C-alpha cells in the first residue's frame, strides 16, 4: 500500500480518487496487469464474476487495473467497455504503473498479483492461473475465510464433516460419459524479457504493444 500513498486512481466515469481513500475499506488488493492490445475478455469475465461475489459477501477485495498503455485514447475504450466497476492506474500515471510492474516482476500480460493491503504481503503471484483453475474458489484461497470452507457451485460448503466432504468430492468429479473434454484456455501473452529496461517505454504515438511471442 505504501506505493499508492499520495497517488490517484481513475474510475470508469473519468473521476480521479485518492488511492488511500478509495481503498480504505479494502483488505486485499488484486492488481490486474494488462493493456488495450491484449485479448483478455474471457479472463475479465471471470474476474468480474469473482469481484461481484466478493462485493456480495463483503470480503474486502478491490481490483486495480494497471495498464501498460501509454496513451489515453486506446486505454479508455476497453477500460470502460470490458472492465468491472474497479479503478485503474491511467497512462498519465505511467511512472506508478512502471514501479508496480518492476516490484512484481511483470514480464508478460495479462497477470494478476494479489496482496494484503495491511502490510503488502504477496498472497499470490499466480493469480491468473489460480483464477482459471479454481474459479470462484479463489475467494477462499485469497481471503481470510475459514480454511475449512470451500466454494462448490458458488455456495460455501463446510468440509469439516465427512458427509460434506463426500458431497464436495462427488461434486468435483467430472462425468466422463457426458462431460466434453474441456480445452485449455489460452490468452495472448506478451513476453517483455527480451526488451528489459525499455519494456514499457513506448515512444510517442505507438499504439501497439511489444511483438507477440
Secondary structure, 3 states (H helix, E strand, C coil): CHHHCCCEEECCCCCEEEHHHHCCCCCEEEEEEECCCCCCHHHHHHHHHHHHHHHHHCCCEEEEEEECCCCHHHHHHHHHHHCCCCEEECHHHHHHHHHHHHHCCCCCCCEEEEEECCCCCEEECCHHHHHHHHHHHHHHHHCCCCCCEEEECCEEEECCCHHHHHHHHHHHCCCCCCCCCCCCCCCCCCCCCCCHHHCCCCCCCCCCCCCCC
